[in-house]
């Protein structure tokens, strides 16, 4: 509904993706001097994160992203993240990519739902950007790139009204409607119920700009207060202590959007039995046109700005598994419920004769390339030895 | 005081919109119709007294140029003196149907020329109310379209465009019963919190403007010359319609109010918000002072549910229904 939603959706989901990949790569980290040629090192981890951040915050890509436009479909957005995740030497199988995307989307759904006021979605975004800066703090040119995006966001969103933020939040919630995948961290922290729905607390601070409920004030025609009465409102709220900062640097106050994955936290998701509302979900996935022609045009334009640094011929692509073992990854791929399949669309550049040369070139980059022959080596042995996260 | 009644299952979950439940009570056949917006579709249900769903129908927003299936913003029954029409607003336009949703009698496309070429705003219609033989529908631009409805048939005519709102219209309400001294017939609300009170006629006349200071007003009702408004900061405020004077301010909710409803015969007001709570208030006008008084009657919590719609199900206000974001049922409560 709002045409200002895509940048917030993209950057927040991207932030969550970086949190997860960072945690997963750290967990498999082997000290550089002890590493075999096929094992993940600290250097590899940093390189993957830097490559992804470089691609995400590419100047012309961000410029294209910030233009007012309708939100893409889930399929289209998933295509962008597939591309982004493969912007470096890392490779993910379909099952791991699915799991990654599930974690990303459920985390953001939780953050948007629990935002005290609609404008706080911006604070969530800034929390993600602050953390991203932390991940690449040793790379000044990259830091500068992220700060540039920060400034552009402030320019675009700084003057939006509360009504426009309300519309943005509604648009985001529409995007996440009917997703009820259970996430281990959320279940353990009791922020998500076993039916996949999030807990909405009725305690704590009220949003900035809202009064604590429970008071009725009555006035006469002269505007003088004549009576005040308390009523039982049912919650246990307190006044908000202070407002978060919307500047490039500042205390955001809000914790939503900060990195909840420390090295030892679980990363499981449970996809079985969560989709009670099969009807509405299958209606989405049986849409006749997976990517409508117009959406394809927009996507191509957007992706045109996304410069992917391809790995050079001599370097292997290292596979990352988001599961504990390869067997688990295979099993997950087989048992994934139909309605949750995130089909990645393989776009054929030759389909439409009328597309111009440039568009065809960009679209050619969409195809998920076959994995290099040696890709399986880095991850396999190590993963087989790792304990469950 | 109120107990949970049997829920009515929905085919699609309710969308996170304001005023996302409409009810048409048909005392003659003892049926109640419910309408809920899911997204690109809306569902209409016919329900028997014990909450048993008898029939259902899905309506879709009419397609048009654009990126994806257009989303519906609101669905609402307009009970005119001589007929009942179902109105559906979306990102493409305004659709009007016979009350059971079986036949579309009118389609008004949003003029895409209204939006500037590099528009930074989404285009949609939102806010529906009937007044006399008119149906008023609000727009993203702040304009309110006034349609003249004939006794029967599809000969609906756009009679006027009201331009008084600087921000997107959120909700519109009309006075249920004509008060002798009262000129206020219709109140319109927008995203900036501004309320406009109108006198309806062959030409609508703006009577009062009540500013909202930037906090969106999501839902509005009109009762005996009193405007009741629900805001994005959780407040419910009551104003004198003719003068705009503030009569009552209620710190009612901890999150945005998403819906208000009125049981006009008994002066009961229902408020629902994203904080999971529903509250029922008793409104009265003191004869001596002329002041409006409010008394809290009842509060209900729907755990872990961001509410998006709420309506009384009968004129005495003894039963109500609510919808919530992601919820695939209509929850019902009754005090009888």
Interface residues (C-beta under 8 A of the other chain):
Chain A: X1 X2 X3 X4 X68 X69 X70 X72 X73 X113 X116 X117 X118 X161 X162 X163 X164 X166 X167 X169 X170 X173 X174 X177 X178 X180 X193 X197 X198 X199 X200 X202 X206 X207 X209 X210 X211 X212 X213 X214 X215 X216 X217 X218 X219 X220 X221 X223 X226 X227 X229 X231 X232 X233 X234 X235 X237 X276 X277 X279 X280 X283 X292 X294 X295 X298
Chain B: X11 X12 X13 X15 X16 X17 X38 X39 X66 X67 X68 X71 X73 X91 X118 X119 X120 X121 X122 X124 X167 X168 X170 X190 X191 X192 X214 X215 X216 X218 X232 X233 X234 X235 X240 X243 X245 X246 X247 X248 X249 X250 X251 X252 X253 X254 X255 X256 X275 X276 X277 X279 X289 X290 X291 X292 X293 X294 X295 X296 X299 X301 X303 X304 X305 X306 X325 X326 X328
